[in-house]
Amino acid sequence: MSTHKKKKSFLRKLSNKYRLAIFNEQTYEELFVIRLSRLNVFTLVGTFGILIIILVIMLISFTGLKEYIPGYPDANQRLMIVRNAQRVDSLVIEIEKRDRFIHTFQAILRGEEVEQTISPDDEPSLTVSGDAYPVMFSRSVEDSLFRKQVEREERFNLSMQSTPRSSAVALDNAFFFSPIKGMIVNGFGETTGHYGVDVVAAPGSRVSAIMDGMVVFSGWTVETGYVIQIQHPNNLISIYKHNEILLKEVGQLVKAGEAIARVGNSGELTTGPHLHFELWHNGTPLNPVDYISF
């Protein structure tokens, strides 16, 4: 019975009403009156605390405040994680190719029969169990008619493929000055949208023009920092990104090997002092390693 009475007394205390009044000290006039109970106070305080917690969680989840939480990666760290994952995937593929090559080479040295395996990166083999067999394709009537139609339409087209051949000859005979000497850490096409090469060099190193040309852009971009672009003959454009300082302005003529910038670490899409170099021809990106020795 004593426990039951204690529970009743506790519930009675929670439900008891209390009056909070504010009086004018001189006239004793009631200015503000509110009736509360302990249960109402606990309910209001609990509801307010829950709303505050929900608001803080939403602010952290949907705003940039989460980057200030210890242990949460920032934008540069997330970019490095993605790049490292892509590089690890490429390394795994290369290791698998090397293992297949070593296994095949050892089998040949032992005089064993080599099994023909087809991988996604290899071209399909036309041999079965080491014996080659000819592949014969029969020409259908529709194919013959289509060939005659194409030959008739292109019979007097003398300009076909003349421009690409001349452009290829011009590129093969051109001399390119190295923009900088260093180690390539990210090659052409290693990551999505990477249309150049990343060359690591000491901060402040000299960046040189690869050929004679005119500066068509010299300024700042948010992602790539200080950028300079040079228009060369034969519809060639060279681009130099993430510089520390630019030495040339738009409209200036430059010579091959002339200093145009200094190596830096500017822009959001950078992970250290390096030069991002791109080479474009007729709107198509080229692999600079095929034409320039870094």
Buried (B, 14 or more C-beta within 10 A) or exposed (E): EEEEEEEEEEEEEEEEEEEEEEEEEEEEEEEEEEEEBBEBEEEEEEEEEEEEEEEEEEEBEEEEEEEEEEEEEEEEEEBEEEBEEBBEEEEEEEEEEEEEEEEBEEEEEEEEEEEEEEEEEEEEEEEEEEEEEEEEEEEEEEEEEEEEEEEEEEEEEEEEEEEEEEBEEBBEEBEBBBBBEBEBBBBBEBBEEBBBBBBBBEEEBBBBBBBBBBBEEBEEBEEBBBBBBBBBEEEBBBBBBBBBEBBBEEEBEBEBBBEBBBBBBBBEBBBEBBBBBBBBBEEEBBBBEEBBEB
